[in-house]
Amino acid sequence: MSKPLIGVTTYLDQARWGVWDLPAALLPAAYPRLVQAGGGHAVMLPPDAPSAAAAVVARLDALVVAGGADVEPVRYGAAPDPRTGPPAPERDAWELALIEAAIGSGTPLLGICRGMQLLNVALGGTLVQHLDGHVESVGVIGRHTVKPVPGTLYATLVPDAASVPTYHHQAVERLGKGLAPSAYAEDGTVEAVELPSPGWTLGVQWHPEMGEDLRVMRGLVAAARARRV
């Protein structure tokens, strides 16, 4: 059987390489490497018309919504905090449509950092706009321990407390409809959320692409293979 095709969302930003300084669809190489190490083929999904999301998801075996800019607070009915970063409205619209399509079709879905927050917002949840203690310093990935909630999907993948790579200053506040917390940081911050089976929908607040632990990605790839069968 061929490897599952895993779509990964991208940034849309100004970038410089070689002699060029142009708008670019960007994705840190750690994301496709994580997918490849977990047993899948990675394809980049730059922002597109939200109306195209269902057709795109229909061609994938699984979807990863990557990290990046803060979700625009208007998406969850809040005024922006001064510490909230500049919005990425094209990404928000595209990725919300992808999440809706993936959940609606039963396509396995993994949200990473911003991706977890956007999953929560997509289901009617809200976010804490600034949280101290989860960023070591600007541009530096830190680590902290997360503990799984027994009986959850995440706990079946990672049954014990684990040290994870982290870089975020926002977090889940009110959970979206149907979502259950599946891991917590030691300070009580929700670090993973999921929808109950039969589907496979998981969000993690940390950055598995910046570490060596493949268990979450292997779980996504296994779910993608099972769905194809």
ABEGO torsion letter per residue (X at the ends): XBBBBBBBBBBBBBBBBEABBBBBBBBBAAAAAAAAAAGBBBBBBBBBBAAAAAAAAAABABBBBBBEBBBBAAAAGBBBBAABBBBBAAAAAAAAAAAAAAAAAGBBBBBBEAAAAAAAAAAGBBBBABBBGABABBGBBBBBBBBBBBGBAAAAABABBBBBBBBBABBBBBBBBGBBBABBBAAGBBABBBBBOABBBBBBABBAAABABAAAAAAAAAAAAAAAX
